[in-house]
């Protein structure tokens, strides 16, 4: 009557696909970095293309 293993499994492990790379509207590259929005009430995200070094915004 002894439980050596006390449930080491986590069923809620999984990637939620929240880190999709944004595609650059200028060169179509996905070598982009996401920048954190600095203003309040901003419903769009800022991205920066490392390929052509252009910042762009993406909605949604
Ligand atoms: Zn680009």
PDB file of the backbone (N, CA, C, O) and the ligand in Angstrom, with CONECT records:
HET     ZN  A 101       1
ATOM      1  N   UNK A   1       0.834  -1.219   0.000  1.00  0.00           N
ATOM      2  CA  UNK A   1       0.000   0.000   0.000  1.00  0.00           C
ATOM      3  C   UNK A   1       0.857   1.252   0.000  1.00  0.00           C
ATOM      4  O   UNK A   1       0.879   2.036   0.949  1.00  0.00           O
ATOM      5  N   UNK A   2       1.509   1.388  -1.032  1.00  0.00           N
ATOM      6  CA  UNK A   2       2.395   2.553  -1.051  1.00  0.00           C
ATOM      7  C   UNK A   2       2.501   3.080  -2.476  1.00  0.00           C
ATOM      8  O   UNK A   2       2.768   2.317  -3.405  1.00  0.00           O
ATOM      9  N   UNK A   3       2.299   4.351  -2.647  1.00  0.00           N
ATOM     10  CA  UNK A   3       2.364   4.954  -3.977  1.00  0.00           C
ATOM     11  C   UNK A   3       3.689   5.675  -4.141  1.00  0.00           C
ATOM     12  O   UNK A   3       3.863   6.778  -3.622  1.00  0.00           O
ATOM     13  N   UNK A   4       4.602   5.081  -4.837  1.00  0.00           N
ATOM     14  CA  UNK A   4       5.885   5.715  -5.091  1.00  0.00           C
ATOM     15  C   UNK A   4       5.736   6.853  -6.084  1.00  0.00           C
ATOM     16  O   UNK A   4       6.344   7.913  -5.939  1.00  0.00           O
ATOM     17  N   UNK A   5       4.919   6.611  -7.091  1.00  0.00           N
ATOM     18  CA  UNK A   5       4.691   7.662  -8.086  1.00  0.00           C
ATOM     19  C   UNK A   5       3.399   8.414  -7.767  1.00  0.00           C
ATOM     20  O   UNK A   5       2.320   7.825  -7.715  1.00  0.00           O
ATOM     21  N   UNK A   6       3.524   9.680  -7.561  1.00  0.00           N
ATOM     22  CA  UNK A   6       2.333  10.462  -7.250  1.00  0.00           C
ATOM     23  C   UNK A   6       1.899  11.306  -8.435  1.00  0.00           C
ATOM     24  O   UNK A   6       1.785  12.528  -8.342  1.00  0.00           O
ATOM     25  N   UNK A   7       1.665  10.643  -9.530  1.00  0.00           N
ATOM     26  CA  UNK A   7       1.126  11.355 -10.690  1.00  0.00           C
ATOM     27  C   UNK A   7       2.042  12.408 -11.240  1.00  0.00           C
ATOM     28  O   UNK A   7       1.853  13.595 -10.975  1.00  0.00           O
ATOM     29  N   UNK A   8       3.027  12.003 -11.998  1.00  0.00           N
ATOM     30  CA  UNK A   8       3.976  12.966 -12.531  1.00  0.00           C
ATOM     31  C   UNK A   8       3.599  13.420 -13.937  1.00  0.00           C
ATOM     32  O   UNK A   8       4.346  14.153 -14.585  1.00  0.00           O
ATOM     33  N   UNK A   9       2.445  12.982 -14.395  1.00  0.00           N
ATOM     34  CA  UNK A   9       2.044  13.331 -15.756  1.00  0.00           C
ATOM     35  C   UNK A   9       1.195  14.583 -15.793  1.00  0.00           C
ATOM     36  O   UNK A   9       0.286  14.766 -14.983  1.00  0.00           O
ATOM     37  N   UNK A  10       1.509  15.441 -16.747  1.00  0.00           N
ATOM     38  CA  UNK A  10       0.715  16.656 -16.905  1.00  0.00           C
ATOM     39  C   UNK A  10      -0.029  16.592 -18.230  1.00  0.00           C
ATOM     40  O   UNK A  10       0.585  16.700 -19.291  1.00  0.00           O
ATOM     41  N   UNK A  11      -1.338  16.418 -18.180  1.00  0.00           N
ATOM     42  CA  UNK A  11      -2.102  16.265 -19.425  1.00  0.00           C
ATOM     43  C   UNK A  11      -2.290  17.564 -20.184  1.00  0.00           C
ATOM     44  O   UNK A  11      -2.698  17.560 -21.346  1.00  0.00           O
ATOM     45  N   UNK A  12      -1.996  18.664 -19.534  1.00  0.00           N
ATOM     46  CA  UNK A  12      -2.253  19.949 -20.186  1.00  0.00           C
ATOM     47  C   UNK A  12      -1.006  20.509 -20.862  1.00  0.00           C
ATOM     48  O   UNK A  12      -0.841  21.723 -20.983  1.00  0.00           O
ATOM     49  N   UNK A  13      -0.144  19.616 -21.293  1.00  0.00           N
ATOM     50  CA  UNK A  13       1.060  20.081 -21.969  1.00  0.00           C
ATOM     51  C   UNK A  13       0.799  20.164 -23.466  1.00  0.00           C
ATOM     52  O   UNK A  13       0.317  19.216 -24.086  1.00  0.00           O
ATOM     53  N   UNK A  14       1.118  21.283 -24.010  1.00  0.00           N
ATOM     54  CA  UNK A  14       0.910  21.451 -25.447  1.00  0.00           C
ATOM     55  C   UNK A  14       1.155  22.876 -25.872  1.00  0.00           C
ATOM     56  O   UNK A  14       0.981  23.817 -25.098  1.00  0.00           O
ATOM     57  N   UNK A  15       1.552  23.016 -27.091  1.00  0.00           N
ATOM     58  CA  UNK A  15       1.777  24.359 -27.592  1.00  0.00           C
ATOM     59  C   UNK A  15       0.483  24.928 -28.146  1.00  0.00           C
ATOM     60  O   UNK A  15      -0.250  24.240 -28.857  1.00  0.00           O
ATOM     61  N   UNK A  16       0.206  26.157 -27.830  1.00  0.00           N
ATOM     62  CA  UNK A  16      -1.060  26.755 -28.224  1.00  0.00           C
ATOM     63  C   UNK A  16      -0.932  27.593 -29.494  1.00  0.00           C
ATOM     64  O   UNK A  16      -1.833  28.366 -29.822  1.00  0.00           O
ATOM     65  N   UNK A  17       0.156  27.447 -30.193  1.00  0.00           N
ATOM     66  CA  UNK A  17       0.321  28.143 -31.463  1.00  0.00           C
ATOM     67  C   UNK A  17       0.195  29.655 -31.376  1.00  0.00           C
ATOM     68  O   UNK A  17      -0.384  30.299 -32.251  1.00  0.00           O
ATOM     69  N   UNK A  18       0.738  30.196 -30.319  1.00  0.00           N
ATOM     70  CA  UNK A  18       0.620  31.636 -30.134  1.00  0.00           C
ATOM     71  C   UNK A  18       1.873  32.367 -30.605  1.00  0.00           C
ATOM     72  O   UNK A  18       1.972  33.590 -30.498  1.00  0.00           O
ATOM     73  N   UNK A  19       2.798  31.622 -31.111  1.00  0.00           N
ATOM     74  CA  UNK A  19       4.061  32.246 -31.499  1.00  0.00           C
ATOM     75  C   UNK A  19       4.329  32.080 -32.996  1.00  0.00           C
ATOM     76  O   UNK A  19       5.455  31.812 -33.415  1.00  0.00           O
ATOM     77  N   UNK A  20       3.292  32.241 -33.773  1.00  0.00           N
ATOM     78  CA  UNK A  20       3.481  32.143 -35.209  1.00  0.00           C
ATOM     79  C   UNK A  20       4.255  33.354 -35.708  1.00  0.00           C
ATOM     80  O   UNK A  20       3.972  34.480 -35.300  1.00  0.00           O
ATOM     81  N   UNK A  21       5.212  33.139 -36.570  1.00  0.00           N
ATOM     82  CA  UNK A  21       5.951  34.265 -37.113  1.00  0.00           C
ATOM     83  C   UNK A  21       5.092  35.058 -38.092  1.00  0.00           C
ATOM     84  O   UNK A  21       4.383  34.490 -38.923  1.00  0.00           O
ATOM     85  N   UNK A  22       5.171  36.356 -37.978  1.00  0.00           N
ATOM     86  CA  UNK A  22       4.434  37.200 -38.906  1.00  0.00           C
ATOM     87  C   UNK A  22       5.205  37.314 -40.209  1.00  0.00           C
ATOM     88  O   UNK A  22       6.436  37.330 -40.223  1.00  0.00           O
ATOM     89  N   UNK A  23       4.471  37.392 -41.287  1.00  0.00           N
ATOM     90  CA  UNK A  23       5.137  37.500 -42.583  1.00  0.00           C
ATOM     91  C   UNK A  23       5.312  38.962 -42.949  1.00  0.00           C
ATOM     92  O   UNK A  23       4.381  39.761 -42.847  1.00  0.00           O
ATOM     93  N   UNK A  24       6.495  39.292 -43.366  1.00  0.00           N
ATOM     94  CA  UNK A  24       6.788  40.673 -43.737  1.00  0.00           C
ATOM     95  C   UNK A  24       6.025  41.049 -45.003  1.00  0.00           C
ATOM     96  O   UNK A  24       6.104  40.344 -46.009  1.00  0.00           O
ATOM     97  N   UNK A  25       5.283  42.163 -44.957  1.00  0.00           N
ATOM     98  CA  UNK A  25       4.513  42.585 -46.131  1.00  0.00           C
ATOM     99  C   UNK A  25       5.389  43.159 -47.236  1.00  0.00           C
ATOM    100  O   UNK A  25       4.926  43.376 -48.356  1.00  0.00           O
ATOM    101  N   UNK A  26       6.627  43.396 -46.923  1.00  0.00           N
ATOM    102  CA  UNK A  26       7.521  44.012 -47.911  1.00  0.00           C
ATOM    103  C   UNK A  26       8.292  42.967 -48.717  1.00  0.00           C
ATOM    104  O   UNK A  26       8.366  43.036 -49.944  1.00  0.00           O
ATOM    105  N   UNK A  27       8.864  41.998 -47.998  1.00  0.00           N
ATOM    106  CA  UNK A  27       9.687  41.015 -48.695  1.00  0.00           C
ATOM    107  C   UNK A  27       9.149  39.600 -48.541  1.00  0.00           C
ATOM    108  O   UNK A  27       9.665  38.668 -49.158  1.00  0.00           O
ATOM    109  N   UNK A  28       8.108  39.433 -47.714  1.00  0.00           N
ATOM    110  CA  UNK A  28       7.489  38.122 -47.576  1.00  0.00           C
ATOM    111  C   UNK A  28       8.260  37.178 -46.672  1.00  0.00           C
ATOM    112  O   UNK A  28       7.922  35.998 -46.577  1.00  0.00           O
ATOM    113  N   UNK A  29       9.275  37.671 -46.016  1.00  0.00           N
ATOM    114  CA  UNK A  29      10.067  36.822 -45.139  1.00  0.00           C
ATOM    115  C   UNK A  29       9.371  36.622 -43.806  1.00  0.00           C
ATOM    116  O   UNK A  29       8.636  37.493 -43.339  1.00  0.00           O
ATOM    117  N   UNK A  30       9.607  35.471 -43.199  1.00  0.00           N
ATOM    118  CA  UNK A  30       9.060  35.235 -41.866  1.00  0.00           C
ATOM    119  C   UNK A  30      10.137  35.403 -40.802  1.00  0.00           C
ATOM    120  O   UNK A  30       9.953  35.040 -39.641  1.00  0.00           O
ATOM    121  N   UNK A  31      11.260  35.960 -41.227  1.00  0.00           N
ATOM    122  CA  UNK A  31      12.317  36.262 -40.268  1.00  0.00           C
ATOM    123  C   UNK A  31      11.993  37.579 -39.585  1.00  0.00           C
ATOM    124  O   UNK A  31      12.639  38.600 -39.821  1.00  0.00           O
ATOM    125  N   UNK A  32      10.988  37.532 -38.743  1.00  0.00           N
ATOM    126  CA  UNK A  32      10.522  38.755 -38.108  1.00  0.00           C
ATOM    127  C   UNK A  32      10.540  38.606 -36.596  1.00  0.00           C
ATOM    128  O   UNK A  32      10.467  37.502 -36.056  1.00  0.00           O
ATOM    129  N   UNK A  33      10.637  39.719 -35.947  1.00  0.00           N
ATOM    130  CA  UNK A  33      10.579  39.723 -34.496  1.00  0.00           C
ATOM    131  C   UNK A  33       9.361  40.518 -34.057  1.00  0.00           C
ATOM    132  O   UNK A  33       9.001  41.527 -34.664  1.00  0.00           O
ATOM    133  N   UNK A  34       8.742  40.044 -32.999  1.00  0.00           N
ATOM    134  CA  UNK A  34       7.583  40.756 -32.493  1.00  0.00           C
ATOM    135  C   UNK A  34       8.017  41.766 -31.447  1.00  0.00           C
ATOM    136  O   UNK A  34       8.813  41.472 -30.554  1.00  0.00           O
ATOM    137  N   UNK A  35       7.472  42.955 -31.584  1.00  0.00           N
ATOM    138  CA  UNK A  35       7.784  43.974 -30.602  1.00  0.00           C
ATOM    139  C   UNK A  35       6.561  44.224 -29.748  1.00  0.00           C
ATOM    140  O   UNK A  35       5.424  44.148 -30.213  1.00  0.00           O
ATOM    141  N   UNK A  36       6.820  44.523 -28.498  1.00  0.00           N
ATOM    142  CA  UNK A  36       5.706  44.731 -27.584  1.00  0.00           C
ATOM    143  C   UNK A  36       5.095  46.114 -27.801  1.00  0.00           C
ATOM    144  O   UNK A  36       5.809  47.106 -27.944  1.00  0.00           O
ATOM    145  N   UNK A  37       3.788  46.161 -27.822  1.00  0.00           N
ATOM    146  CA  UNK A  37       3.132  47.461 -27.987  1.00  0.00           C
ATOM    147  C   UNK A  37       3.386  48.356 -26.784  1.00  0.00           C
ATOM    148  O   UNK A  37       3.419  47.898 -25.641  1.00  0.00           O
ATOM    149  N   UNK A  38       3.559  49.603 -27.058  1.00  0.00           N
ATOM    150  CA  UNK A  38       3.916  50.519 -25.979  1.00  0.00           C
ATOM    151  C   UNK A  38       2.744  51.371 -25.510  1.00  0.00           C
ATOM    152  O   UNK A  38       2.775  51.918 -24.408  1.00  0.00           O
ATOM    153  N   UNK A  39       1.721  51.487 -26.333  1.00  0.00           N
ATOM    154  CA  UNK A  39       0.601  52.346 -25.967  1.00  0.00           C
ATOM    155  C   UNK A  39      -0.565  51.560 -25.397  1.00  0.00           C
ATOM    156  O   UNK A  39      -0.655  50.348 -25.598  1.00  0.00           O
ATOM    157  N   UNK A  40      -1.459  52.234 -24.687  1.00  0.00           N
ATOM    158  CA  UNK A  40      -2.650  51.588 -24.157  1.00  0.00           C
ATOM    159  C   UNK A  40      -3.720  51.405 -25.233  1.00  0.00           C
ATOM    160  O   UNK A  40      -3.850  52.233 -26.134  1.00  0.00           O
ATOM    161  N   UNK A  41      -4.466  50.340 -25.135  1.00  0.00           N
ATOM    162  CA  UNK A  41      -5.570  50.108 -26.064  1.00  0.00           C
ATOM    163  C   UNK A  41      -5.125  49.837 -27.477  1.00  0.00           C
ATOM    164  O   UNK A  41      -5.834  50.149 -28.433  1.00  0.00           O
ATOM    165  N   UNK A  42      -3.964  49.263 -27.607  1.00  0.00           N
ATOM    166  CA  UNK A  42      -3.461  48.972 -28.943  1.00  0.00           C
ATOM    167  C   UNK A  42      -3.875  47.559 -29.343  1.00  0.00           C
ATOM    168  O   UNK A  42      -3.462  46.582 -28.718  1.00  0.00           O
ATOM    169  N   UNK A  43      -4.692  47.460 -30.384  1.00  0.00           N
ATOM    170  CA  UNK A  43      -5.185  46.144 -30.780  1.00  0.00           C
ATOM    171  C   UNK A  43      -4.399  45.598 -31.959  1.00  0.00           C
ATOM    172  O   UNK A  43      -4.880  44.725 -32.682  1.00  0.00           O
ATOM    173  N   UNK A  44      -3.239  46.091 -32.146  1.00  0.00           N
ATOM    174  CA  UNK A  44      -2.403  45.554 -33.205  1.00  0.00           C
ATOM    175  C   UNK A  44      -1.007  45.302 -32.649  1.00  0.00           C
ATOM    176  O   UNK A  44      -0.615  45.881 -31.635  1.00  0.00           O
ATOM    177  N   UNK A  45      -0.288  44.460 -33.304  1.00  0.00           N
ATOM    178  CA  UNK A  45       1.043  44.124 -32.803  1.00  0.00           C
ATOM    179  C   UNK A  45       2.107  44.635 -33.759  1.00  0.00           C
ATOM    180  O   UNK A  45       1.953  44.614 -34.980  1.00  0.00           O
ATOM    181  N   UNK A  46       3.163  45.083 -33.166  1.00  0.00           N
ATOM    182  CA  UNK A  46       4.267  45.583 -33.967  1.00  0.00           C
ATOM    183  C   UNK A  46       5.264  44.465 -34.231  1.00  0.00           C
ATOM    184  O   UNK A  46       5.584  43.659 -33.357  1.00  0.00           O
ATOM    185  N   UNK A  47       5.737  44.449 -35.455  1.00  0.00           N
ATOM    186  CA  UNK A  47       6.742  43.453 -35.812  1.00  0.00           C
ATOM    187  C   UNK A  47       7.897  44.154 -36.499  1.00  0.00           C
ATOM    188  O   UNK A  47       7.786  45.285 -36.972  1.00  0.00           O
ATOM    189  N   UNK A  48       8.988  43.452 -36.534  1.00  0.00           N
ATOM    190  CA  UNK A  48      10.168  44.010 -37.165  1.00  0.00           C
ATOM    191  C   UNK A  48      10.798  42.935 -38.030  1.00  0.00           C
ATOM    192  O   UNK A  48      11.108  41.841 -37.558  1.00  0.00           O
ATOM    193  N   UNK A  49      10.981  43.257 -39.290  1.00  0.00           N
ATOM    194  CA  UNK A  49      11.570  42.297 -40.218  1.00  0.00           C
ATOM    195  C   UNK A  49      13.086  42.381 -40.136  1.00  0.00           C
ATOM    196  O   UNK A  49      13.676  43.443 -40.327  1.00  0.00           O
ATOM    197  N   UNK A  50      13.693  41.261 -39.852  1.00  0.00           N
ATOM    198  CA  UNK A  50      15.156  41.252 -39.763  1.00  0.00           C
ATOM    199  C   UNK A  50      15.791  41.059 -41.125  1.00  0.00           C
ATOM    200  O   UNK A  50      17.005  41.200 -41.277  1.00  0.00           O
ATOM    201  N   UNK A  51      14.976  40.738 -42.113  1.00  0.00           N
ATOM    202  CA  UNK A  51      15.513  40.524 -43.458  1.00  0.00           C
ATOM    203  C   UNK A  51      15.709  41.860 -44.172  1.00  0.00           C
ATOM    204  O   UNK A  51      16.780  42.130 -44.717  1.00  0.00           O
ATOM    205  N   UNK A  52      14.669  42.689 -44.165  1.00  0.00           N
ATOM    206  CA  UNK A  52      14.792  43.973 -44.842  1.00  0.00           C
ATOM    207  C   UNK A  52      14.830  45.129 -43.843  1.00  0.00           C
ATOM    208  O   UNK A  52      14.840  46.296 -44.234  1.00  0.00           O
ATOM    209  N   UNK A  53      14.852  44.799 -42.571  1.00  0.00           N
ATOM    210  CA  UNK A  53      14.988  45.788 -41.504  1.00  0.00           C
ATOM    211  C   UNK A  53      13.917  46.858 -41.571  1.00  0.00           C
ATOM    212  O   UNK A  53      14.194  48.049 -41.424  1.00  0.00           O
ATOM    213  N   UNK A  54      12.684  46.412 -41.798  1.00  0.00           N
ATOM    214  CA  UNK A  54      11.564  47.341 -41.818  1.00  0.00           C
ATOM    215  C   UNK A  54      10.554  46.948 -40.736  1.00  0.00           C
ATOM    216  O   UNK A  54      10.197  45.777 -40.608  1.00  0.00           O
ATOM    217  N   UNK A  55      10.101  47.932 -39.965  1.00  0.00           N
ATOM    218  CA  UNK A  55       9.050  47.639 -39.006  1.00  0.00           C
ATOM    219  C   UNK A  55       7.688  47.642 -39.695  1.00  0.00           C
ATOM    220  O   UNK A  55       7.471  48.392 -40.646  1.00  0.00           O
ATOM    221  N   UNK A  56       6.787  46.815 -39.220  1.00  0.00           N
ATOM    222  CA  UNK A  56       5.437  46.810 -39.769  1.00  0.00           C
ATOM    223  C   UNK A  56       4.468  46.391 -38.689  1.00  0.00           C
ATOM    224  O   UNK A  56       4.860  45.776 -37.697  1.00  0.00           O
ATOM    225  N   UNK A  57       3.196  46.724 -38.879  1.00  0.00           N
ATOM    226  CA  UNK A  57       2.198  46.323 -37.905  1.00  0.00           C
ATOM    227  C   UNK A  57       1.284  45.267 -38.497  1.00  0.00           C
ATOM    228  O   UNK A  57       1.049  45.200 -39.704  1.00  0.00           O
ATOM    229  N   UNK A  58       0.787  44.455 -37.595  1.00  0.00           N
ATOM    230  CA  UNK A  58      -0.111  43.404 -38.014  1.00  0.00           C
ATOM    231  C   UNK A  58      -1.323  43.441 -37.102  1.00  0.00           C
ATOM    232  O   UNK A  58      -1.190  43.495 -35.879  1.00  0.00           O
ATOM    233  N   UNK A  59      -2.491  43.411 -37.694  1.00  0.00           N
ATOM    234  CA  UNK A  59      -3.706  43.461 -36.897  1.00  0.00           C
ATOM    235  C   UNK A  59      -4.111  42.067 -36.452  1.00  0.00           C
ATOM    236  O   UNK A  59      -3.785  41.064 -37.088  1.00  0.00           O
ATOM    237  N   UNK A  60      -4.828  42.037 -35.343  1.00  0.00           N
ATOM    238  CA  UNK A  60      -5.377  40.783 -34.886  1.00  0.00           C
ATOM    239  C   UNK A  60      -4.443  40.098 -33.943  1.00  0.00           C
ATOM    240  O   UNK A  60      -4.749  39.011 -33.452  1.00  0.00           O
TER     241      UNK A  60
HETATM  242 ZN    ZN A 101      11.027  42.185 -44.899  1.00  0.00          ZN
END
